[in-house]
Amino acid sequence: MMLRGKASQVYCGLVDPSAGFLHFAVTMTTPYTLSAGAVIVRMAMHGPRYLLLRAYDYWDFPKGIVEEGEAPFEAAIREIEEETTLTGLRFPWGAAYRETPTYGRGKIARYYLAESPCGEVHLPVSPELGHPEHDEFRWLSFEEVIPLIKERLHPVITWAHETVMREGIAGDSR
């Protein structure tokens, strides 16, 4: 079972008495499925590098469905380990997150910001699929990430990068 919710969207009209239009505001509630993951950063000699995973021709940050009864933050940690084998993530920026607008068939993705100071990424075989969920991973600079990801993820990586550049990572040499 997965975590589901409802997203609200407001649609408004304008008043134009000469044309007979009426002012209206309608709130429509649509169901959604929540995924949780993280933008994972690792400091390198030439600045921060962000982990991207590729499935087919689609690049994204590690994430997965929040299961019923599971907190999104805990789901993010679980999904990252399942998809990358990374453990020991640090969250020096707390539990702040950014969400995508609704996409696909009613999905919303929530991304936290995590640091992975060490550890190798592996793409393990998914027991459900019988093969890895992803085909490739890369540690990339902010400038390299932007052209690879969907536009709905641009505000997420921008937020993460600005946070890292502004606040640094606790314990780094800034």
PLY file of the C-alpha trace (Angstrom):
ply
format ascii 1.0
element vertex 174
property float x
property float y
property float z
element edge 173
property int vertex1
property int vertex2
end_header
0.00 0.00 0.00
1.24 3.51 -0.72
0.65 6.92 0.76
-1.99 8.82 -1.13
-3.44 12.26 -0.60
-5.33 14.99 -2.33
-3.88 18.04 -4.04
-5.95 21.17 -4.50
-5.87 23.39 -7.53
-7.79 26.67 -7.79
-9.16 27.85 -11.10
-10.39 31.44 -11.38
-12.36 33.39 -13.95
-12.63 37.14 -14.52
-15.59 39.47 -14.36
-16.54 41.11 -17.64
-20.13 42.38 -17.34
-20.23 43.58 -20.96
-19.50 40.05 -22.18
-21.69 38.38 -19.58
-18.82 36.60 -17.76
-19.20 35.94 -14.08
-16.45 35.82 -11.51
-15.86 32.33 -10.21
-13.35 30.36 -8.23
-13.45 26.59 -8.18
-11.22 24.41 -6.07
-10.70 20.97 -7.51
-9.17 18.25 -5.40
-7.30 15.49 -7.18
-5.77 12.37 -5.65
-2.02 11.87 -5.73
0.64 9.32 -4.82
3.58 10.59 -2.78
7.17 9.54 -3.46
10.04 10.55 -1.20
13.76 10.75 -1.81
16.66 13.13 -1.60
19.04 15.27 -3.54
22.28 13.69 -2.37
25.38 15.87 -2.33
29.02 14.97 -1.92
31.71 17.62 -1.66
34.52 17.25 -4.19
37.66 19.22 -4.94
35.83 21.40 -7.48
32.63 21.90 -5.51
29.49 19.95 -4.73
28.48 16.93 -6.81
24.90 15.65 -6.92
23.87 12.03 -7.44
21.62 11.31 -10.41
20.18 7.94 -11.39
19.11 7.00 -14.91
16.29 4.63 -15.81
15.95 4.34 -19.59
16.41 7.95 -20.79
15.05 9.57 -17.63
17.38 11.08 -14.99
16.18 11.68 -11.43
17.29 11.73 -7.82
16.80 8.57 -5.73
13.19 8.28 -4.57
10.30 5.88 -4.22
6.75 5.42 -3.05
5.91 6.19 0.57
4.25 3.09 1.97
1.15 3.20 4.15
2.05 4.01 7.75
5.55 5.16 6.78
6.78 8.71 7.34
8.03 10.36 4.13
11.45 11.10 5.67
11.92 7.45 6.63
10.70 6.35 3.19
13.33 8.59 1.58
16.12 6.96 3.60
14.80 3.45 2.84
14.43 4.14 -0.89
17.92 5.62 -1.17
19.46 2.54 0.43
17.35 0.19 -1.74
18.25 2.00 -4.98
21.89 2.93 -4.31
23.08 0.91 -1.26
24.18 4.21 0.33
23.82 4.33 4.11
24.99 6.75 6.75
23.45 9.77 5.08
23.67 13.04 6.97
20.98 15.71 6.98
22.85 18.84 8.13
20.03 21.02 6.74
17.37 19.21 8.78
14.20 17.77 7.33
13.49 20.65 4.92
12.16 19.49 1.57
10.80 20.58 -1.78
7.99 18.91 -3.72
7.35 18.71 -7.42
4.05 19.73 -8.92
1.75 16.82 -9.71
3.03 14.86 -12.71
2.39 11.60 -14.53
-0.63 9.80 -13.21
-1.12 11.87 -10.08
2.38 11.66 -8.58
4.11 14.17 -6.32
7.77 13.70 -5.42
9.18 15.08 -2.17
12.94 15.62 -1.98
15.02 16.21 1.13
18.65 17.34 1.00
21.22 14.84 2.23
24.98 14.56 2.33
26.75 11.30 1.56
30.29 11.87 2.84
31.52 8.46 1.69
30.49 5.09 0.36
30.21 3.60 -3.08
27.01 3.64 -5.09
25.84 0.26 -6.32
22.69 -0.39 -8.35
21.38 -3.62 -6.80
18.90 -6.02 -8.38
15.34 -5.21 -7.35
13.61 -8.36 -6.05
10.32 -7.17 -7.61
11.83 -6.51 -11.04
14.58 -9.12 -11.22
17.03 -6.43 -12.43
18.30 -3.07 -11.14
15.75 -0.23 -11.12
18.33 2.06 -12.71
20.78 1.69 -15.57
23.42 4.20 -14.54
24.44 6.71 -11.89
26.57 9.85 -12.02
27.94 12.39 -9.54
27.54 15.73 -11.36
27.96 19.45 -10.82
24.89 21.68 -10.69
25.63 22.86 -14.23
25.80 19.27 -15.49
22.57 18.24 -13.73
20.30 20.91 -15.22
20.27 19.72 -18.87
19.69 16.08 -17.88
16.65 16.43 -15.61
13.01 17.24 -16.34
11.98 20.86 -15.87
9.81 20.00 -12.86
13.04 19.07 -11.00
14.81 22.39 -11.75
13.39 24.16 -8.67
14.41 21.18 -6.53
18.07 21.12 -7.61
18.24 24.92 -7.56
16.99 24.96 -3.95
19.46 22.21 -2.99
22.42 23.88 -4.70
21.64 27.33 -3.28
21.31 25.81 0.20
24.64 23.99 -0.07
26.42 27.05 -1.45
24.89 29.42 1.13
25.11 27.25 4.23
27.84 24.77 3.34
27.99 21.39 5.00
28.52 21.20 8.75
32.16 20.41 9.34
33.41 21.46 5.89
36.22 23.99 5.49
34.08 27.02 4.58
0 1
1 2
2 3
3 4
4 5
5 6
6 7
7 8
8 9
9 10
10 11
11 12
12 13
13 14
14 15
15 16
16 17
17 18
18 19
19 20
20 21
21 22
22 23
23 24
24 25
25 26
26 27
27 28
28 29
29 30
30 31
31 32
32 33
33 34
34 35
35 36
36 37
37 38
38 39
39 40
40 41
41 42
42 43
43 44
44 45
45 46
46 47
47 48
48 49
49 50
50 51
51 52
52 53
53 54
54 55
55 56
56 57
57 58
58 59
59 60
60 61
61 62
62 63
63 64
64 65
65 66
66 67
67 68
68 69
69 70
70 71
71 72
72 73
73 74
74 75
75 76
76 77
77 78
78 79
79 80
80 81
81 82
82 83
83 84
84 85
85 86
86 87
87 88
88 89
89 90
90 91
91 92
92 93
93 94
94 95
95 96
96 97
97 98
98 99
99 100
100 101
101 102
102 103
103 104
104 105
105 106
106 107
107 108
108 109
109 110
110 111
111 112
112 113
113 114
114 115
115 116
116 117
117 118
118 119
119 120
120 121
121 122
122 123
123 124
124 125
125 126
126 127
127 128
128 129
129 130
130 131
131 132
132 133
133 134
134 135
135 136
136 137
137 138
138 139
139 140
140 141
141 142
142 143
143 144
144 145
145 146
146 147
147 148
148 149
149 150
150 151
151 152
152 153
153 154
154 155
155 156
156 157
157 158
158 159
159 160
160 161
161 162
162 163
163 164
164 165
165 166
166 167
167 168
168 169
169 170
170 171
171 172
172 173
